[in-house]
Amino acid sequence: LALPDSQNQLNTWELEVPYGLGLILDLNPILQKPVLGLKEYAPADRPPMIPLIYYSFRLMVGIGFFLVALVLVSVIQWLRGKLADQVIAEQTWLMRGWLVAAPLGYLAVESGWIVREVGRQPWTVYGMIRTSDAASHIPASDVLGSLSVFAVVYSILFVSALYFARRILIQGPNLNLPAPSLAANQPELVPDQRPVEVEG
C-alpha cells in the first residue's frame, strides 16, 4: 500500500514487503526480463492518473479476497450444520456479509475495467497506435445524443427492475398454495439425493 505522487515520482507514504519483487522473480522462473518502473518510460508513454490505476487494482484484488473468504466461511458453517433451515436465522453476521457482497462483484469488474483501460494509456494498440490517433472523428454532439438515449433507456430499465423487485419482495411467497403433486410414473425428488423411483 502507498500514497503515490505522480508529479514528484515518489510515494509520500508506503507499506511495503522488503524485496517482495525479488521473491516473486525467484518463485517464477518465467519472469527473466527485468521489471521496468515508470521512471524508465518517457513521460509521453506513461499512463495518466497513476493513483486511479493503483487504487482500482487494489480495490479489485481486495474484493476478490473478501469474496473468497466469505465463500470459505460459508462452506465451513454449512459443514458444521449452521446453515440448516432451523438455525440459519442465527447467522446474521454471515447473512449481512452476503448482503454486502452482492454489489461488490460489480464494483470489482468496474475496477478491473479501469485498470485495463486507463492503464494501457496512451496506447490503443501498445507500441503501435496511440489513443489520440485512434480517436473517432464523429462530432461530439452525435456521441452525446446517442449516449443520452442509452442513459435514458437504461435508467428506465433500472427503475422498473427496482420497482418490480420491491413489489415481489414485499408480497413474499404464497405459503397457502398446495404443493405440486407428482405423477405416478415420475420419480420423487429427494433433496440432496438422487431421484428415487416411487413404488406402488
N, C-alpha and C positions, 0 to 999 in steps of 0.2 A: 504494500500500500504506500501511496505517496501523494504529495500535492505538487504536480508538475507545473513548472513555469516555462512556457514555450519561448517567451521573449528572451529570457536570460539563459535558456538551455540548461536548467538545473531543477532539482527538486527542493522546494522550500522545506519540506518535511518528508521523511520516508521511514518505512519499517521494512527492512529487507532481510532476506536469508543470506548470510555470508557465503560467497562462492556458489550461489544457487545455480547460476548458468553453467558453471563448470561441472556440477553434479549432473545436470541434465545431459550435457555433452558426453560425459563418461558413461551414463546409463544407456545412451542411444548412439551406437557407433555409426549410424547412417548419417548423422549430422557432422560431417567432416569439415565443411566450409566454415570460415569464421562468421560469427553473427555480427552484422554491422549495426551500429547505433544510428540515431537520427543525425548526429553531427557529421557522419561520413557521407551524407547525401547533400547535394546542393539545395539551398533554400527553396528554389523553384520546384524541386522534386519531392519536397516533404508534404505530407498531408496536413491540411489545416485543422484547427480545433483539436489539438492533441488531448486536452483534458476530457473532451466529449468522448473520444475513442477510448481513452484509458478507463474511464469510469463505466462506460457502457459495457466493455468487455468484462470488467469485474462484477458488474451487476448481473450479467448473463451467467457467469460461472457460479456466483453466489446463489442465485435462484436454482440453478441445476443441482448443486449440492444440497440445498434445502429440500428440494422435492425428492431426491433420492433418499435422504434421511427420513423424510416423512413416510415414504413407502416402506422402508425397512422397519420403522417403529410400528406401522400399521400391521405389517406381517407378523411381527413379534406379538403384538396384542391379540391378533387373530389366533395364533397358535396357542396362546395362553387362555383362550376362550373368553376374552374380554369384549369381543365384538358380537357375541350372541344376541339374539333379539331381546332377551330379558335384561341384559346388563349394558347394552351399548349406550344407553342414555347416560350412564355414569362417566363415559369417556368424553366429557365436554371439552377438555383441552385438545384432544385429538380431532374432534369434530370442528372445533374452531380453527385448528391448523389447516384442515382441508378447505374450510371456507376461505381462509386467507390465500391458500394455494390456487384457488380457482382462476384468478386473473393473472397469476404470476407467470404461467406458461406463455401467455400473450406478450407480457412485458419482456420476457427473455427473448422471444422471437424478434420483437422490435429492437431490442438492444443489440442482438446479433446482426440485424439488418443495418443498424447504424455503424457498427464496427466494420462491416463489409463495404458499405457504400462510401462512408466518409474516409475510411482507412485506405481505400485504393486511390483516393485523390492525390495528385491532379490528373490521374490517368483513367481513361475509359478502357483501353487495352494496354496493359502495363508495358512501358518502354516503347510503344508504337504510336498510340493515338491519345492525345490529351483531351480532357473533357471540354476544354474551350474550343477545340477543333471539331468535336463531335456533337456540339450543341445544335439543336434543331433551329431552323430558320422560320418556323411558324410564328406568326405575330403573338405577342404576349396576351392580347385581348382574346384571341381564339383559345389559347390554353386556359385562360381564366374562365371563359364561358363554359368549356367542357368540364373543367374541374368543379365549377359551381353546380352544374347539373348532377354530377356524381355525388357531390356533398349533400345536395337536397334529397336525392333518391335514397342514399344510404342512411341519412338521418331519419327519413320516414320509416324505413325498414327497421331501424334500431328502436325507435319509439314504439312501433307496432309490436315488435317482439317483446319489449318490456311490458307493454300493456297486457298482452295475452298471457304472458308468463305469470304476471301478478294475479290475473283472474284465475288461472289454473291452480296456483299455489294457495290462494285464499279459499277456493272452493274445496280443494282437497279431494281425496278418493272417496267414492261412494261405497261405504262398507256394508250397505244394505243389499247390494246386488248379490244374487245367488252365485255360488262358484260354478264355473263351466263344467258340464258333465262330459265324460269320455265315452266314446262309442265302445261297444262290447268288443270289437275286434282291434281296438287301438291299445298300444302298451301304455301302462300307467307310468307317469314320470315321477320318480322319487328324487327329491333334491340331493345333489352331490353324489348320485349313484347312476349307474347305467339303467336304461329303461328296463322295466320288469314286465313280463307278459302277464296280463290279467287272466287268472284261471277261472274256469266256470263258464 
